[in-house]
Structures are given as C-alpha cells and as structure tokens.
Amino acid sequence: MKHRTILLYTLLTVFCTVAFAAAPSIAASNPSILIFPFEVETQGDLAFLQKGVFDILQSRLAAGGGIEVVPYEKYKTLLEGIRDSLKDQEALSIGSRLKAGYVLIGKIRVQSDTSLTDAKLMDVSTGKPALTFSRQGTTPEDVFGHIKTLAAEIRTTLTGGDTTPATLAPKAPAEPPAPKPPAKASSDDLQYQHPEKLWRGSSELANEPIRSMTSDGRLPVSIWKSPKFKRDFRSIAHGDINGDGKEEIVIASDEALSVYHYLDGKLLLLAEKPCDPDEYLFRVDAADLNRNGRAEIYLSRMLKDRSRLRSQVLEWNGTQLTVLAEPERFLRILPPNTASHEPILLGQESGRGTIFDTRIQRLEWRGNTLEPIGGFAVPFSESVYAFAYADALNAGQDTFVWITPEGFLRLVQQDGEDWKSAERFTGAAAYIPYPTGDEDRGGPSSDTPRKRRYYLPQRILVADIDRDGKNEVLTISNTDLTTHFFPNIRIFRNGRIVCLFWDGMGLGQKWRTSEVSGHISDVLVMDLNGDGKLDMVFSVVSTMSSAFNKAESYLVYWTAD
C-alpha cells in the first residue's frame, strides 16, 4: 500500500481549551518551546493520530507551568506551503526569529505491525540537540505512550531535571503478534463488511437501507445512515414536536438546536434555533408534559464558558421554537416504566463547590412554571443523567441501573445485592469543567484553580429492542485510546452500541452493533418510521472539532427485521 505523508500539526497554545481548561501564569524567565509539525508516514487512514498527539503533548507540557509554549498564531503563516520535513537549520532559523529557546521536530511511522516515534528537541542558542528521542511499538496506539514519555522527558530537561543532552535508545522490538485466524466470510459479503465501507454517500442512501446482521450473526437488521453534517452532534431526542402524531428527531449540536422529520429515508428540517456564542448544549430530551398535544424540548445547557447552568424548555408554536422556561437546573426525562406509564421530568441544581447538588427532584408544570414536587432518591448516583429505572431484570418490577464515574455499570438485584460490571463503558465527549481545589492551582503565581473535566455519562436504555419479548439494556461503548489514564482527555478511535441482558447472575452481552469510526455521542429508542415498533437511532461524531478540523457527524437508524 502506498505510503501517505500527513503533516501533523502538534501545535500547542495556552489559550486552547483542551486537557486542562485553565493554564498557569508563566514567568518571562521560563524556557520557551516551539513545536513544529510532526511528519506522519502511515499505511491507511490514521488521521485520529493528529488530534491525539496534539492533545497529549499539550496537556503534558502545559500541566504545572514552568514552560512557555509559542502560540500557534505566531507562526501559522510560516508553515503555509510546507509539505515535507523541516531541516534542522530551517527549524532553528524560525525558532530564532520568534525568540523561542527550543524547537521540537519529529516524525511518526506506522506500518502494519510497527510504530516508530522519533523526535529532537534543539537548543536555538547553540543549535545542538538538548534531547533526542526514539521509541518503537507494535500498534498505532503505542504512539500515544511514546508521546506521553516524550512530553515527560522534555519537561524534565527544561524544568530542573538533567539538562544535558540525552539519547533514548529504542526499545527492543516486541514479539511479533500471533497470526490472525482466517476470515469467516468473503469481504464481498455485505453482512460482514464494516458499515463505513458499505456507505458511499448520501444519495445512495436516500431511500434504501442496508441489510446487515448483529454481531452474533442471529438477528437480521436494516441500517440507514444520514448524510454527514459539519457539526458536533452532542445529544439527540425524539418526540411529536409539531403535534402531527409522528415523532421527530431533535439534535443538540455545537451550532444549533435542530428538529427533523424522517420521511422515506430523508431528513427534512422542521425548525432550527442557532446557538449563541456563549452557549454550550450538552443534553436534550423531549416529552409532552404540559399536555397540549406537542412535545416540549428540555435542553440542558451552560453559559459563559460553561460556568453557569441555565437550561431551556422550548416548544413549537406553529412557525418556530419558543422558550417556555429557563430553569437553572440540569434537566432529564425519565422514560415510562413499570411503576409510571408516563414520562417523568427530573431536575438537579448545581452544588456548592461541586457540579451536582445531592438532591434530584421531580418537576411538574404549575401553570406556566416548572415547580419541584418532591425528591427522587437514587442509590449510588450523583448525576441525574447516570441511571435508568426500569424492569432490567425482567422480573415485573423496576430496578436501578447506573454507570459509575469510572465507566462501570452497576445494578441493584431483587435481593438488594449490588452487581458491578468488569468492563468499562466509555461515553462521549461532552463535558462540564469544574475546579479541583487550591492544591491543584496552576502554579505559585496563579490565583485561578486548575479545572478538570466531568464527562457527561451516556444514556442507559431498557427496552425490548430486538422484539423477543424480554427487555435488554442498551448503552454506548466507545474506545478511548487514553484508557481513562488522562482525566482531561478522551481520544476516540471507534464506538458501538452494546446490548446486554440479565441472565440471573449478571448483565451479559447479547450482541453489539458494528464498530463505527470516531465515537457515538447519544442513542435513543423510538418509532422513527411510524410502524408501531421500536427502532434504535444513534448519533456518530466521525471527526471531532479541533484547530485543524471542523466536526462531522451523522445519524444511524437501526431496526430489527
């Protein structure tokens, strides 16, 4: 396969809100570093390395202060037109022009069973290497470990460690991986192809869904994929927004709150409310709780750089979406269950010094205002978003299923015993920043506490999605390449929906959807095509927004045949 060279702009700026939301004050005497584009030589499409390497380098070098990173804006124009690796002297010349103390250049090579990371930190004043770095691995994911080690070595070299030039010899090559078993089916068999190899474009999918199978090979399904949108789909909901008796899809993205009809394999826009510059939409639900025949949209959002909670309730008035209320609460609709055949609106205020207040309350409409009518006790869960309450055991009574901050599923059994999964289930990228306390301030000269990210938990749905007469538990499971090691970073490679069932001892996997590149941000069950049967709809973010890329997202409609 022909090698492709990709310029990897691992450019650091203390103003980018990644990894840690608040950067420390930096004294003028601190060493400064200019990061040049890493060159990536790869077989296949590994564009996810671009953002991953950028995020890890930035977080590791910016954490704790002591190093000044030359902002990208200062040398962006100097990089235009560059298509190959810089020579050492060219890098030193640009570094000297921008008065940087050090420059970093590097190259990453990824082949079928080998990954190599080489980098060089050079002292601009002497023109000599201050650090030479080389690492070898066997998978693309090993590159992230290399970058973490590189950042640590740079920090040690520049902020008080051994400042003499150091050469890190490559590790001995790992044992070659065991041969892969032969494929069970031809790559021409649509049943076994990756969905993104089947989906060629919106025009081919406008009316015809794809026939496929679940991962266990037992359940035939039909799959429809929407065209891609240049947006970050953070959350989706469903409800009869315009009162015509059919359910619409509501999408909360980085650019707007949108409502779409699904008709004959096409999405038709009903209404859209653009986001203001200071709005951050992260969760949306819909239900007709004021009983006027049209479902209200319950939108959880933050304002002022995600520092102020101010949600909205909106309703379609025949021509546009109008705001009914703006409660200062996190909002969530609990679907109908065994105990309540009607949806329940839950609210939770921000806590003092914490993200969530300990109390979760039921809310109801009293005239034109939403009022709390009592508490809603949830065991072991701090967040109003982190649990489901339904008949997950198929025992004729509701039980709590929730997800821990670490990503483990837990469930209360009929005998009161608590069950916990051994597998982590990683959610999406939507997050709320929060201060960690005085001990985590940016540095001795900084009065602003460093912030960390609380990633919003994914939905847990309980429904008979495959129509076998028994409830299943559905949730998102994304592959985070940092494996929860970096609390402020999630780097997604792929994702899938996992279907679990209670077998008397625990929640076991029944099947899972095919993997999609990027990550799945939300999932819901609804009757999308109006045939009276439950279908599954989920949103996929194939490309996350960054300094180099605009986000891309799409919807997937999944139904059991």
Secondary structure, DSSP 8 states (H G I E B T S, - for coil): ---EEEEE-----TTS-SSSSS-----TTS-EEEE--EEEEESS--THHHHHHHHHHHHHHHTTS--EE--GGGTHHHHTT--S---HHHHHHHHHHTT-SEEEEEEEEE-SS-EEEEEEEEETTT-SEEEEEEEEESSTTHHHHHHHHHHHHHHHHHTTS--S-EE----------------SS-TT-GGGS-HHHH---GGGGSS--EEEE-TTS--EEEEEE---BSS-EEEEEEE-SSSSSS-EEEEEESSEEEEEEEETTEEEEEEEEE--TT-EEEEEEEE--S-SSS-EEEEEEEETTTTEE--EEEEE-SSSEEEEE--SSEEEEE---SS-SS-EEEEE---SSSSS-S--EEEEEETTEEEEEEE---TT---TTSEEEE-TTSSSS-EEEEE-TTSEEEEE-TTS-EEEEEEE-B--S-EEEEE--GGGBS-TT--SB-EEEEE----EEEE-TT-SSS-EEEEEEEEETTTT-STT---EEEEEEEEEEE-SSSEEEEEE---EESEEEEEEEE-SSSSSS-EEEEEEEEE---SS---EEEEEEEEE-
